[in-house]
């Protein structure tokens, strides 16, 4: 059996998807004036905990066990969806995102537990620090860095909405010409 292109993420409930879509719709014209980007379809919005890449299918249930152990330590999380930014930075933007305010640190603790469990399974340790965010667009090119910088500064701390996160999941990503299709393989409640 061929490898799965996999990642671990916290799926968003419908209320969160709706407020993020409203934010995007309210600002899409301004953003497309300053960047050429592909916006993420609502069905693909999520909080990535760890990208795994090509993964042996036989690891699926071991990964599920890592997720279940990490999720058992966390209660459903009330979070504020707030803030807007670009990765790696505004001058070289490749991703536009909205962020989270989750003051208890539980999301980061869960991510660390997942990371430790994955390393125990033989995955390489992640070399980038975790920053909870939702990718809303993938930037192909920036038309006006100055205007993008002003937009980010204006919306950096904007309150977008609130929600409760209640599960973590192992996803498969199937690449297609019109964008990836994500399918949850294993779900673990918080």
Backbone as numpy.savetxt, mean C-alpha at the origin, in Angstrom:
# Nx Ny Nz CAx CAy CAz Cx Cy Cz
4.83 -26.35 -10.72 3.99 -25.16 -10.72 4.88 -23.91 -10.72
4.51 -22.90 -11.50 5.33 -21.70 -11.60 5.18 -20.82 -10.37
6.15 -19.94 -10.18 6.17 -19.05 -9.02 5.00 -18.07 -9.06
4.57 -17.67 -7.88 3.55 -16.64 -7.73 4.26 -15.30 -7.63
3.74 -14.28 -8.26 4.21 -12.92 -8.01 3.35 -12.44 -6.86
3.95 -12.30 -5.68 3.15 -12.13 -4.46 3.56 -10.90 -3.65
2.62 -10.45 -2.83 2.89 -9.39 -1.86 1.93 -9.55 -0.69
2.29 -8.93 0.42 1.46 -8.94 1.62 0.92 -7.53 1.82
-0.37 -7.43 2.08 -0.98 -6.11 2.22 -2.16 -6.14 3.18
-2.52 -4.96 3.64 -3.74 -4.76 4.41 -4.79 -4.25 3.42
-5.82 -5.07 3.15 -6.88 -4.61 2.25 -7.65 -3.45 2.88
-8.16 -2.58 2.05 -8.94 -1.44 2.55 -10.42 -1.75 2.51
-11.14 -1.36 3.56 -12.60 -1.51 3.51 -13.20 -0.51 2.53
-14.42 -0.77 2.14 -15.10 0.04 1.14 -15.15 1.52 1.51
-15.39 1.85 2.79 -15.47 3.26 3.17 -14.15 3.98 2.90
-13.02 3.32 3.12 -11.72 3.92 2.85 -11.51 4.11 1.35
-11.87 3.11 0.58 -11.73 3.21 -0.87 -12.55 4.38 -1.40
-13.75 4.54 -0.87 -14.62 5.62 -1.34 -14.04 7.00 -1.04
-13.50 7.21 0.17 -12.96 8.54 0.48 -11.68 8.81 -0.32
-10.89 7.79 -0.57 -9.68 7.97 -1.37 -10.05 8.28 -2.81
-11.04 7.58 -3.35 -11.49 7.86 -4.72 -12.02 9.29 -4.82
-12.75 9.77 -3.80 -13.24 11.15 -3.82 -12.07 12.14 -3.82
-11.04 11.85 -3.02 -9.85 12.71 -2.99 -9.20 12.75 -4.37
-9.04 11.58 -4.99 -8.43 11.52 -6.32 -9.28 12.28 -7.33
-10.58 12.04 -7.33 -11.46 12.73 -8.29 -11.42 14.24 -8.11
-11.32 14.69 -6.86 -11.29 16.13 -6.59 -10.00 16.78 -7.11
-8.92 16.00 -7.19 -7.62 16.57 -7.53 -7.01 16.01 -8.82
-7.71 15.11 -9.48 -7.14 14.45 -10.66 -6.76 15.44 -11.76
-7.58 16.43 -12.02 -7.27 17.40 -13.08 -5.99 18.17 -12.74
-5.85 18.61 -11.48 -4.63 19.32 -11.07 -3.41 18.41 -11.19
-3.55 17.16 -10.76 -2.42 16.24 -10.80 -2.01 15.89 -12.23
-2.98 15.66 -13.10 -2.63 15.28 -14.47 -2.03 16.47 -15.24
-2.23 17.67 -14.75 -1.57 18.83 -15.33 -0.07 18.85 -15.02
0.32 18.26 -13.88 1.73 18.34 -13.47 2.48 17.02 -13.60
1.77 15.89 -13.73 2.43 14.59 -13.91 1.69 13.78 -14.96
2.44 12.92 -15.64 1.81 11.90 -16.47 1.82 10.65 -15.60
0.64 10.13 -15.28 0.56 9.03 -14.31 -0.58 8.09 -14.65
-0.44 6.87 -14.16 -1.51 5.87 -14.24 -2.09 5.75 -12.83
-3.36 6.14 -12.66 -3.99 6.05 -11.36 -4.38 4.61 -11.06
-4.25 4.23 -9.81 -4.54 2.86 -9.37 -6.05 2.67 -9.33
-6.56 1.59 -9.93 -8.00 1.33 -9.85 -8.44 1.12 -8.39
-9.65 1.50 -8.09 -10.16 1.39 -6.71 -10.02 -0.03 -6.16
-10.22 -1.03 -7.00 -10.14 -2.42 -6.53 -8.72 -2.83 -6.13
-7.71 -2.05 -6.54 -6.33 -2.39 -6.23 -5.74 -1.57 -5.08
-6.50 -0.68 -4.48 -5.98 0.14 -3.38 -5.77 -0.74 -2.15
-4.60 -0.58 -1.51 -4.25 -1.38 -0.33 -3.03 -0.74 0.35
-2.70 -1.25 1.53 -1.49 -0.84 2.24 -0.49 -1.99 2.11
0.57 -1.80 1.35 1.56 -2.85 1.17 2.38 -3.00 2.45
2.43 -4.22 2.95 3.26 -4.53 4.11 4.62 -5.07 3.67
4.63 -5.82 2.55 5.89 -6.39 2.06 5.67 -6.94 0.66
6.48 -6.50 -0.29 6.48 -7.09 -1.63 7.38 -8.31 -1.59
6.89 -9.43 -2.08 7.65 -10.67 -2.06 8.26 -11.01 -3.41
7.64 -10.59 -4.48 8.12 -10.95 -5.81 7.79 -12.39 -6.12
8.60 -12.99 -6.98 8.36 -14.39 -7.35 8.53 -15.28 -6.13
7.49 -16.03 -5.81 7.44 -16.82 -4.58 6.99 -18.24 -4.92
7.67 -19.19 -4.35 7.30 -20.60 -4.57 5.91 -20.85 -4.02
5.01 -21.45 -4.81 3.64 -21.70 -4.35 3.58 -22.54 -3.07
4.55 -23.42 -2.87 4.52 -24.26 -1.67 4.76 -23.46 -0.38
5.18 -22.18 -0.49 5.36 -21.35 0.69 4.06 -20.65 1.12
3.03 -20.78 0.32 1.77 -20.07 0.58 1.26 -20.27 2.01
1.22 -21.51 2.47 0.62 -21.76 3.79 1.57 -21.39 4.92
2.87 -21.48 4.70 3.83 -21.01 5.70 3.73 -19.48 5.85
3.55 -18.78 4.72 3.37 -17.33 4.78 2.07 -17.00 5.49
1.01 -17.77 5.21 -0.26 -17.55 5.91 -0.06 -17.69 7.42
0.72 -18.66 7.85 0.97 -18.86 9.28 1.72 -17.67 9.88
2.66 -17.09 9.12 3.36 -15.89 9.58 2.37 -14.74 9.74
1.49 -14.57 8.77 0.49 -13.50 8.84 -0.46 -13.71 10.02
-0.90 -14.94 10.20 -1.83 -15.23 11.30 -1.19 -14.93 12.65
0.08 -15.31 12.82 0.77 -15.05 14.09 0.90 -13.54 14.33
1.26 -12.79 13.29 1.39 -11.34 13.43 0.04 -10.68 13.69
-0.99 -11.14 13.02 -2.33 -10.55 13.15 -2.95 -10.83 14.52
-2.61 -11.97 15.11 -3.16 -12.30 16.44 -2.77 -11.28 17.49
-1.65 -10.61 17.29 -1.16 -9.63 18.26 -1.80 -8.25 18.11
-2.60 -8.08 17.08 -3.15 -6.76 16.75 -4.68 -6.82 16.75
-5.29 -5.80 17.29 -6.74 -5.64 17.21 -7.07 -4.85 15.94
-8.32 -4.87 15.47 -8.67 -3.99 14.35 -8.21 -2.56 14.66
-7.65 -1.90 13.65 -7.00 -0.62 13.84 -7.83 0.53 13.30
-8.16 1.46 14.17 -8.80 2.70 13.74 -7.68 3.62 13.26
-7.78 4.07 12.01 -6.75 4.93 11.43 -7.40 6.13 10.75
-6.63 7.19 10.70 -7.02 8.35 9.90 -6.26 8.27 8.59
-6.95 8.43 7.49 -6.31 8.52 6.19 -6.01 10.00 6.02
-4.72 10.31 6.00 -4.33 11.72 6.00 -2.97 11.88 5.35
-2.83 12.96 4.62 -1.55 13.30 4.02 -1.43 12.84 2.59
-0.54 13.50 1.89 -0.28 13.22 0.49 1.20 13.42 0.24
1.78 12.59 -0.61 3.20 12.75 -0.91 3.60 11.99 -2.16
4.92 11.98 -2.39 5.50 11.32 -3.56 6.74 10.56 -3.13
6.93 9.38 -3.71 8.14 8.59 -3.49 8.94 8.53 -4.78
10.25 8.54 -4.77 11.08 8.67 -3.59 11.10 10.09 -3.04
10.80 11.08 -3.90 10.65 12.48 -3.47 9.96 13.23 -4.60
9.64 14.49 -4.37 8.89 15.26 -5.36 9.71 15.45 -6.64
11.01 15.69 -6.52 11.84 15.94 -7.69 11.94 14.71 -8.61
11.88 13.51 -8.05 11.98 12.28 -8.83 10.77 11.39 -8.59
9.61 11.99 -8.53 8.37 11.26 -8.18 8.14 10.08 -9.12
7.94 8.92 -8.53 7.55 7.72 -9.27 6.23 7.17 -8.76
5.88 7.55 -7.53 4.64 7.09 -6.90 4.00 8.28 -6.19
2.69 8.43 -6.34 1.91 9.38 -5.54 1.13 8.56 -4.54
1.06 9.04 -3.28 0.43 8.24 -2.22 -0.37 9.12 -1.28
-1.30 8.46 -0.57 -1.94 9.06 0.59 -1.48 8.23 1.79
-1.45 8.87 2.95 -0.87 8.23 4.12 -1.87 7.92 5.21
-1.30 7.49 6.33 -2.07 7.09 7.50 -1.57 7.78 8.73
-2.46 8.01 9.64 -2.09 8.41 11.00 -2.63 7.32 11.90
-1.74 6.52 12.43 -2.10 5.42 13.33 -1.16 5.54 14.53
-1.55 6.33 15.53 -0.63 6.73 16.60 -0.18 5.60 17.54
-0.82 4.46 17.53 -0.42 3.40 18.48 0.83 2.65 18.03
1.17 2.75 16.74 2.32 2.01 16.22 2.02 0.54 15.94
0.77 0.13 16.05 0.41 -1.28 15.86 0.68 -1.76 14.44
0.44 -0.92 13.45 0.68 -1.31 12.06 2.17 -1.58 11.84
3.02 -0.74 12.39 4.47 -0.97 12.27 4.90 -2.22 13.03
4.33 -2.46 14.19 4.67 -3.68 14.94 4.27 -4.92 14.16
3.09 -4.88 13.53 2.65 -6.01 12.74 3.58 -6.21 11.54
3.99 -5.13 10.90 4.89 -5.24 9.76 6.22 -5.84 10.19
6.75 -5.43 11.34 8.02 -5.99 11.84 7.88 -7.48 12.13
6.74 -7.88 12.72 6.52 -9.31 13.00 6.44 -10.10 11.71
5.77 -9.55 10.71 5.70 -10.21 9.40 7.10 -10.31 8.80
7.83 -9.22 8.83 9.19 -9.20 8.28 10.06 -10.26 8.96
10.02 -10.34 10.28 10.82 -11.33 11.01 10.41 -12.75 10.63
9.12 -12.99 10.49 8.64 -14.31 10.10 9.07 -14.69 8.69
9.06 -13.71 7.79 9.49 -13.97 6.41 10.98 -14.27 6.34
11.77 -13.56 7.12 13.21 -13.84 7.17 13.44 -15.26 7.68
12.67 -15.67 8.69 12.77 -17.04 9.19 12.43 -18.07 8.11
11.57 -17.69 7.15 11.22 -18.59 6.05 12.26 -18.59 4.93
13.24 -17.71 5.04 14.29 -17.67 4.02 14.25 -16.48 3.09
13.29 -15.57 3.27 13.24 -14.36 2.45 14.35 -13.41 2.91
14.91 -12.66 1.97 15.89 -11.64 2.32 15.21 -10.55 3.14
15.94 -9.96 4.07 15.40 -8.85 4.87 15.16 -7.65 3.95
14.08 -6.96 4.22 13.75 -5.75 3.45 14.79 -4.68 3.77
15.26 -3.99 2.73 16.30 -2.98 2.94 15.76 -1.56 3.08
14.45 -1.38 2.88 13.86 -0.05 3.02 13.01 0.00 4.28
13.02 1.14 4.97 12.15 1.25 6.15 10.67 1.24 5.74
9.82 0.70 6.59 8.38 0.64 6.33 7.76 2.01 6.55
6.93 2.42 5.61 6.14 3.64 5.77 4.75 3.35 5.24
3.78 3.27 6.13 2.41 2.94 5.74 1.86 4.00 4.79
1.41 3.54 3.64 0.84 4.44 2.64 -0.01 3.64 1.67
-0.79 4.36 0.90 -1.60 3.76 -0.16 -1.16 4.42 -1.47
-0.62 3.63 -2.37 -0.24 4.15 -3.68 -1.51 4.47 -4.46
-1.62 5.72 -4.91 -2.80 6.11 -5.70 -2.47 6.28 -7.18
-1.17 6.46 -7.50 -0.79 6.63 -8.90 0.68 6.27 -9.08
1.00 5.75 -10.25 2.39 5.48 -10.65 2.74 6.52 -11.71
3.77 7.29 -11.43 4.15 8.42 -12.28 5.07 7.95 -13.41
4.71 8.34 -14.63 5.56 8.05 -15.79 6.56 9.18 -16.00
6.09 10.42 -15.84 6.98 11.58 -15.95 6.33 12.77 -15.24
7.17 13.69 -14.85 6.69 14.91 -14.19 6.78 16.05 -15.18
5.66 16.74 -15.34 5.61 17.85 -16.29 6.08 19.16 -15.66
5.81 19.31 -14.34 6.17 20.56 -13.66 6.47 20.24 -12.20
7.75 20.12 -11.87 8.16 19.76 -10.51 7.74 20.84 -9.51
7.84 22.09 -9.91 7.45 23.19 -9.01 5.99 23.12 -8.61
5.11 22.88 -9.59 3.68 22.77 -9.28 3.38 21.52 -8.46
4.07 20.40 -8.77 3.87 19.19 -7.98 4.31 19.44 -6.54
5.42 20.12 -6.37 5.92 20.44 -5.03 4.90 21.29 -4.26
4.33 22.28 -4.92 3.30 23.11 -4.26 2.06 22.28 -3.90
1.66 21.38 -4.81 0.50 20.53 -4.54 0.77 19.64 -3.32
1.95 19.02 -3.28 2.29 18.16 -2.14 2.30 18.98 -0.86
2.90 20.15 -0.89 2.97 20.99 0.31 1.57 21.39 0.78
0.69 21.72 -0.15 -0.68 22.13 0.19 -1.47 20.98 0.82
-1.24 19.74 0.35 -2.05 18.60 0.79 -1.29 17.64 1.72
-0.08 18.01 2.11 0.79 17.14 2.92 0.09 16.57 4.16
-0.70 17.39 4.83 -1.35 16.95 6.07 -2.87 16.89 5.96
-3.39 16.92 4.76 -4.84 16.96 4.56 -5.53 15.73 5.14
-6.57 15.98 5.90 -7.42 14.91 6.44 -8.32 14.42 5.31
-8.22 13.14 4.98 -8.99 12.58 3.87 -10.18 11.77 4.37
-10.00 11.06 5.48 -11.07 10.26 6.03 -10.57 9.39 7.17
-11.39 8.49 7.61 -11.02 7.56 8.68 -11.62 6.20 8.36
-11.00 5.16 8.89 -11.49 3.82 8.66 -10.95 2.88 9.73
-11.37 1.64 9.65 -10.83 0.60 10.53 -10.27 -0.51 9.66
-9.01 -0.83 9.88 -8.34 -1.92 9.16 -8.54 -3.19 9.97
-8.95 -4.27 9.30 -9.35 -5.45 10.06 -8.72 -6.76 9.61
-7.84 -6.72 8.59 -7.21 -7.96 8.15 -5.91 -7.68 7.42
-5.12 -8.73 7.29 -3.91 -8.70 6.48 -3.99 -9.90 5.55
-3.43 -9.77 4.35 -3.62 -10.84 3.36 -2.37 -11.03 2.50
-2.26 -12.26 2.01 -1.28 -12.61 0.99 -1.98 -12.47 -0.35
-1.41 -11.67 -1.24 -2.00 -11.43 -2.55 -1.11 -11.97 -3.66
-1.76 -12.40 -4.72 -1.07 -12.71 -5.96 -1.31 -11.53 -6.90
-0.27 -11.16 -7.65 -0.38 -10.09 -8.63 -0.12 -10.68 -10.01
-1.10 -10.54 -10.88 -0.94 -11.00 -12.26 -0.83 -9.77 -13.15
0.29 -9.67 -13.84 0.54 -8.51 -14.69 -0.17 -8.67 -16.03
-0.81 -7.57 -16.45 -1.48 -7.52 -17.75 -1.14 -6.19 -18.41
-1.40 -6.09 -19.68 -1.09 -4.85 -20.40 -1.84 -3.64 -19.83
-3.07 -3.85 -19.36 -3.87 -2.76 -18.83 -3.69 -2.57 -17.32
-2.71 -3.21 -16.74 -2.43 -3.07 -15.31 -2.57 -4.39 -14.58
-2.05 -4.45 -13.35 -2.09 -5.71 -12.61 -3.47 -6.04 -12.07
-3.70 -7.34 -11.91 -4.90 -7.85 -11.25 -4.44 -8.49 -9.94
-5.04 -8.09 -8.83 -4.68 -8.63 -7.53 -5.75 -9.60 -7.06
-5.29 -10.71 -6.46 -6.22 -11.70 -5.92 -5.71 -12.13 -4.56
-6.56 -12.03 -3.54 -6.19 -12.46 -2.19 -6.16 -13.99 -2.16
-5.03 -14.53 -1.73 -4.88 -15.98 -1.61 -5.19 -16.46 -0.19
-4.75 -15.68 0.78 -4.94 -16.01 2.19 -5.26 -14.74 2.94
-6.27 -14.79 3.82 -6.66 -13.62 4.62 -6.60 -13.99 6.09
-6.08 -13.07 6.90 -5.99 -13.30 8.35 -6.59 -12.11 9.07
-7.62 -12.31 9.88 -8.24 -11.20 10.59 -7.36 -10.69 11.72
-7.47 -9.38 11.98 -6.77 -8.79 13.12 -7.59 -9.03 14.37
